[in-house]
Amino acid sequence: MKILIVLKTNVGGMWLIPQIAAMQARHHEVVVAIPQGLGRLRSALDAHSITVHPIEWDFSPRSSLAGLNALWSLHNFIRREAPDVVFYHLILSALLSRLAAIGTPSRTVHMVAGPLYLESKVLATIESIASRLDDAIIAGSEYTERKYAAIGYPASRLRAIPYGVDTRKFDPARDSSQESIADPDTFVCIMVAYFYAPKQSVFRGQGIKGHETMIEAWQQFHAKNPRSRIVFVGSGFDDAGEQYRQRLMNDHQLPGATWISTVSDVKTYYNSADVSVSPSLSENHGAALEASSMGLPVIVSDAGALPEAITDLTGWVFKAGDAGDLLDKLNQAHEEFKTGRLEERGHRARELMVRKFDNQILSNEVVDVLEGTLSGQPPLLVVVEQRCVVRDSTLYGFSSLGALSGLSQQRPVKVLARAAAGTDLTASRPLLPGSAGVVVPWRGISDVLRSAMHLYSHIRHAPGVVVYTPGSISTIAGLITLATRTPLAVVVAGDPVESLAEPVTQGLVGLIQRPTMRAATRLLTSRARVARYVTRRVLQDRYPTRGEEFGAFSVRRLNYSATARATDNPTMNILTVASLEKPYKGVRELIDAIAAVRARGSG
């Protein structure tokens, strides 16, 4: 398998190295596309002899032309390299890679490093649409997994795997060196984090790593515990971040504080500390993993996935942004420091990391997901318009697809249909026994883009698609098959002009939809390899096909004489069978006609 990794940075992202090692151990070919220039990641990739493709665009939105050039360049690179899987981290990398991979046979997998963008309503809405282009999403935490489930990403393609920590590198037994911060009787707290400049769009202008909360709590803590030190390790993430760091240092003149820029080896500082604090306002697992692996108990905020990094026996959780709550947890840690119980928490923290967060084990799980996108025979797709629910991976609705019952016995079949929001399906039955089922998000015209992305992610690798027309998602699916050149079969179950006639679709919407749906149906039937109609000639004449043509009827001949009733009762009973969801079945006219007959005294 050939894997192309796309990342928006050549400095961070060092968690790629163990993942690449796991890929190579399984004899997969790996190519990495990162921005031009030198950085820690580029140096590490070169040291491991990984093929690197420099991307000219630096991922900053300087101009729309630069973005289009970058998109086109990456698209051409993907077509040229023809990877089996395009694997990307970080949201900007994901947005670019998803679009660049459209029209290519490559699978696409997004591994989510942090949940910050999912905590914005606007960005989460955009991601609810764009993420449909992913064949799989690996959430870096259970918290992120829940966030993606909340925006409707399919659970079958979603899995939580932490990035983890190198428990061999971050091992206190292998590194006994320590930086001389204070004497053994001094309580030493450490916070390892980059400084990110505050943004007005999130957290009311505070830095996302929670430095302000840490400073406020420490001022109160140190005033009552002068034999204490705090060590801030980390520089500004960029120029704005460094300016923010300098401002905090100058404005607060924090007692008992040591400020250290980013270092190449932070283990010696962990060895000098008694407790680590991660007070972030938004975070994945962050520095809590490295600190715990070095045998330190940790105090974390309840933001994001941080609580997942500890247990009640390895640390404490406080409310994000609450300096008073953080102060309380510092006091508890200090009390255990004085009584000698704090060290035992550190031992348990180390055991937790080895058991649950070892990055070699987790990296192999990541490769399992990548390989899984290529395993198995891709299913034939059937797209229908009716409302359904999924039970035990099977779609249930009111109208079974009897004409296709033989398909699922010959090859894997997946049925896609509209979600049954607000519909009572207690009396429903399997649409196509033996097939898998997926519901497509659809609440109306506002869901066109989201539904199109969802359908495309299934269609792009399908060997063929059967669509039932007329219908909104069926039409969208059919048009996508034309763009992807996927073999298409159409079941024409009605005339969209009649099903959208007044009073079903009124006014300007109807005037637009009727000719549009008629043109789309004609296009689909003309391009379909197979077209099946429910009429002898009417629909065939209106929506002809160049492929194979079949006619079918849903009404069976019945022997009414065998069930004839006695005629002693002069009352005539009338039966009509039709869906009442839309008024085009003429049930209202039937009721009016019966009422008119009764008014004449004939009922």
C-alpha positions, 0 to 999 in steps of 0.5 A, spaced: 500 500 500 502 506 498 500 512 503 501 519 502 501 523 508 499 531 508 501 536 513 501 543 514 507 544 518 514 542 517 516 544 525 511 540 529 507 534 528 513 529 531 507 524 532 508 522 525 514 519 526 512 513 530 506 512 525 510 512 519 515 507 522 509 502 523 507 503 516 514 501 514 514 495 518 508 493 514 512 494 508 507 500 506 510 505 501 510 512 505 511 519 502 510 525 506 507 532 503 509 538 507 511 546 506 518 548 504 523 549 508 527 546 514 524 544 521 524 539 526 519 535 522 523 535 516 529 534 519 526 527 523 523 525 516 530 526 512 534 522 518 529 516 517 530 517 509 522 518 508 521 521 501 518 528 502 515 532 497 515 540 499 509 544 498 510 551 495 503 554 499 504 555 506 497 554 507 496 561 509 490 564 506 494 570 502 489 570 496 484 566 493 489 565 487 494 562 491 489 557 494 487 555 488 494 554 485 496 550 491 489 546 490 491 544 483 498 543 485 496 537 490 491 534 486 496 533 480 501 530 485 496 525 488 494 523 481 501 523 479 503 519 485 497 515 485 497 513 493 492 508 495 490 512 501 491 520 502 492 521 510 492 528 513 492 531 520 490 538 522 484 541 519 487 546 514 491 540 511 484 536 511 480 541 507 486 542 502 487 534 501 479 532 501 478 537 495 485 535 492 483 528 492 476 529 488 476 525 482 482 520 484 481 513 486 485 514 493 482 513 499 482 519 504 483 519 512 483 524 517 486 524 523 484 529 528 489 532 532 485 537 536 478 539 537 478 546 537 475 548 531 469 543 532 467 547 538 466 553 534 458 553 531 460 556 524 466 551 523 463 545 526 457 546 521 462 547 515 466 540 518 459 537 518 459 538 510 466 537 508 468 531 513 463 527 508 469 526 503 473 522 508 473 515 507 474 514 515 476 519 521 481 517 526 479 522 532 485 523 537 480 522 543 474 520 545 472 527 546 473 528 539 469 522 537 463 524 540 464 531 537 464 528 530 458 523 532 454 530 534 455 533 527 452 527 524 459 523 521 457 516 520 459 511 526 461 506 522 467 510 519 469 513 525 474 511 531 478 514 537 485 513 537 490 517 541 496 520 538 499 517 545 506 518 548 513 514 547 513 511 553 520 509 552 523 516 551 519 519 556 521 514 562 524 516 568 528 510 569 532 511 563 533 519 564 535 521 571 538 527 569 534 534 572 535 541 571 536 544 578 530 548 579 530 548 587 532 544 593 528 537 595 523 541 600 521 546 595 514 544 591 515 544 584 510 545 579 511 545 571 507 547 565 509 545 558 505 549 553 506 553 547 504 560 548 498 562 543 496 569 542 489 570 544 483 571 539 477 575 540 473 569 536 474 564 542 474 564 549 473 572 550 480 573 548 484 569 552 490 564 550 487 557 549 493 554 553 490 557 559 496 561 562 492 566 565 488 561 569 495 558 571 498 565 573 492 567 577 492 561 581 499 561 582 499 568 585 494 566 590 498 559 592 505 562 592 503 567 597 501 562 602 506 557 600 513 561 599 517 554 598 514 553 591 516 554 584 513 554 578 516 553 571 513 555 564 516 551 559 515 553 552 516 559 547 511 563 543 508 558 537 509 564 532 511 572 533 504 574 536 505 568 541 512 570 543 509 577 544 503 575 548 509 571 552 513 577 553 507 581 555 505 576 561 512 575 563 512 583 564 505 584 566 505 579 572 512 579 575 510 572 577 513 570 584 517 563 584 516 563 577 522 560 571 520 562 564 524 557 559 523 557 552 522 551 548 527 546 549 530 540 545 529 535 551 524 537 556 525 530 560 530 534 565 525 539 567 519 534 568 524 530 572 525 536 577 518 537 578 513 534 583 506 536 579 504 538 572 499 542 570 495 543 563 490 548 564 488 549 557 481 552 555 481 547 549 485 541 548 486 534 546 491 530 551 496 535 550 503 535 555 499 531 560 501 524 557 509 526 557 508 528 564 505 522 566 509 518 562 515 521 566 512 519 572 508 525 574 501 526 577 498 531 573 492 537 574 488 538 568 482 542 566 476 539 564 477 542 557 476 537 551 480 530 552 484 532 558 480 528 563 481 522 559 489 522 560 488 521 568 484 517 573 482 519 580 489 515 582 493 519 577 491 526 578 486 532 579 481 535 574 478 542 575 473 547 571 477 550 565 478 557 566 476 557 574 483 559 578 479 558 584 478 551 582 485 550 580 488 553 586 484 548 590 487 542 586 494 545 587 493 545 595 491 538 594 497 536 590 501 540 595 498 536 601 500 530 598 507 532 597 508 534 604 506 527 606 510 523 601 503 520 598 504 524 591 510 520 588 505 514 588 500 518 584 506 519 579 507 511 579 500 510 577 500 515 572 506 512 568 503 505 569 496 508 565 501 511 560 504 504 558 497 501 558 493 505 555 497 511 551 503 507 548 504 510 541 507 504 538 501 500 540 496 506 538 500 507 531 499 500 529 492 501 530 492 507 526 495 503 520 489 498 521 484 503 520 488 505 513 488 498 511 481 497 513 479 502 507 482 498 502 479 491 505 473 487 502 469 488 496 466 495 495 458 494 495 454 495 490 449 502 492 442 502 491 439 509 493 432 510 494 428 516 496 423 513 502 424 515 509 428 509 513 431 507 519 437 503 521 436 497 525 442 492 526 446 495 520 439 494 515 435 499 513 427 499 515 422 502 511 415 501 508 416 499 501 421 493 500 425 493 494 423 486 491 425 487 484 433 487 487 432 481 492 437 477 488 443 482 488 445 481 496 445 474 494 451 475 489 455 481 492 455 486 497 450 491 497 449 497 501 442 501 501 442 509 502 435 512 504 433 518 507 433 519 515 426 518 517 425 524 522 418 525 525 416 518 521 413 512 525 416 506 522 414 501 527 410 497 522 416 497 517 420 492 514 427 491 511 428 494 504 433 489 502 434 483 506 442 481 506 444 488 505 447 494 509 444 500 510 445 507 511 441 513 512 442 520 508 441 527 512 436 530 508 431 536 511 430 539 505 434 544 500 438 546 505 441 539 506 443 539 498 451 540 499 451 535 506 447 530 502 452 530 496 458 530 500 455 524 504 453 520 497 459 522 494 463 518 499 460 512 498 459 512 490 466 514 489 469 507 490 462 503 488 462 498 482 455 501 480 449 504 483 442 503 482 437 509 483 430 510 484 427 516 481 424 521 482 427 523 488 432 528 491 437 524 494 436 519 488 437 525 483 443 527 486 446 520 487 445 519 479 448 526 477 454 524 482 455 517 478 456 521 471 461 525 474 465 519 477 463 515 471 460 510 476 456 505 472 448 507 473 442 503 473 435 507 474 429 505 476 423 510 474 418 509 479 414 515 477 414 522 473 417 528 477 413 533 473 406 529 476 409 528 483 411 535 483 405 538 480 400 543 484 398 543 489 404 538 491 409 544 490 407 551 489 409 557 486 416 559 484 419 553 487 415 548 483 416 552 477 423 551 478 423 544 480 419 541 475 423 542 469 429 541 473 427 534 475 424 532 468 431 534 465 435 531 470 431 524 470 432 525 462 439 525 463 440 520 468 435 515 464 439 517 457 446 515 460 444 509 464 446 502 462 440 499 465 433 503 466 427 499 469 420 502 468 413 501 472 409 502 465 408 499 459 410 505 455 408 512 458 415 513 462 419 510 457 417 515 452 418 521 456 424 518 459 428 514 454 434 510 455 440 508 451 441 502 455 437 496 456 430 497 458 425 493 462 418 494 464 415 492 470 408 492 474 407 492 481 399 490 480 398 482 480 392 479 477 387 477 483 381 472 482 376 476 485 370 471 484 373 466 489 372 472 494 366 475 492 361 477 497 354 476 498 350 482 495 344 482 500 348 489 503 347 494 498 352 498 501 358 499 496 365 499 499 371 503 496 378 501 497 384 505 495 391 504 497 396 510 496 401 514 500 398 520 504 405 523 505 404 528 498 397 530 495 398 527 488 395 520 489 388 524 488 385 521 495 382 528 496 379 528 490 376 521 491 373 523 498 370 529 494 367 525 489 364 520 494 361 526 498 358 528 492 355 521 491 352 521 498 349 528 497 345 525 491 342 520 496 346 514 492 351 513 498 
